[in-house]
């Protein structure tokens, strides 16, 4: 799994965590979120250092200088493409409630139990 996938799962979990779901599922999702955030922390720290490195070139959230922008984006991409391992507790799709946005489901798919007959 790549660092970018961690950020996507965090976004998906944020959409789900406010829903009324079974207690065990809520607990498992919270545990997954904690594990994901732990794995994302080194990337977050590297991105903070990168922002500090480029702070003189960032104006209103943008880097106008093309060379500096490309260098910055290249380093961000390198961070986001790093492979990480994260322990996820698999959850049953049925435990997420009667309705869930397709985008949210896509974002948290790595932690959904897929039954052989569902494939």
N, C-alpha and C positions, 0 to 999 in steps of 0.2 A: 504494500500500500504506500502511496506517496503522501508527502506532507499536505499537498493540495486537497487530497481526499479527507484528511483530518478536518480541515476548515469547512469543507462541504458537509461533513457529518455533524459538526457543531451547529451549523446553520439549520440543518434538518431537525436535530434534536431540540433546538430552541423552539421550533414550530410545534413539536409534539409535547413538550414537557408541561404545557399549561392545560392539556386536555385531561378530562376525567378518564382515567384508565385504571385497570386493576393494580392494586398496591404492589404486588411482586413485579409487575412489568415496569411500573414507575421507578421502583428501586433499581432494577436492572438497567434501565435507561440512565438513571443518575450515575450509577457505577460506570457505565460506558462513557458518559460525558466526562467524568473525572479522569478516566484512563486516557481518553483522547486529548484532553487539555494538558495532561502531564506530558504526553508525547509531543504535543505541539509547542511546548514551552521553549525548547532550544531554538526552534525556528523563529518564534516570536522575538527572542532575544537577539538572534542574528539580524532580523529585519529592523529592530530598533537601532542596532549598531550601523546598519546600512543607511538608515535614515539620517543618523548622526553624521556619517561620512559624507553624505550628499546634501546636508542641510543648507550649505551656502548656495546650492544650485536649485533648491526647491522654493518656488514662489507660488503661494496660494494653492498648494497641493500639486503643483505641476513642475516639471523640469523642462524649461524652454530649449536649452541647448541640446541639439539632437544627439551628439556624441555622448554627452553625460546621461541623457535619458535612456539611450540604448544600453549603456554600460550598467545603469541602475536596473533596468528591466531584465538584463541578462543575469545579473546576480540574484534578483528575486526569483526568476525562473529556476535557477540552479537550486535555490533553497526549496522551492515548491516541489521540485522533482526528486528530492531525496527520498530514498526508501526508508520506511519505518515499520516497526511491528507494534501492534497494539492489541491487547487482550480485550476481546469483545464478548459479552454474554449475548447469545442469540435469543431473540424474542419471537413469539408467535405473531403472525400478522393479525390474526383475529383479536389479539389483546390490545391492539391500537385503536379500537373503537370501530364504529360503523362507517365512518368516513374519514378520509385523509387525502390531502392534496397529492396528486401524482408527483409533483416536483419534490415534495417532502419525502415521499416514499422512495424516490430515486436517490435522494441524498443519504438516506439511512439504510439503504439496501444491504450494505455489508453486514448489518447486525440482525437481519431478518432471517428466521429459519425458513428454509425452502424445503418443503416435503418433496420426495421423489415424484409423487403423482402430480404436483403442481408445475413441474418443469415442462 
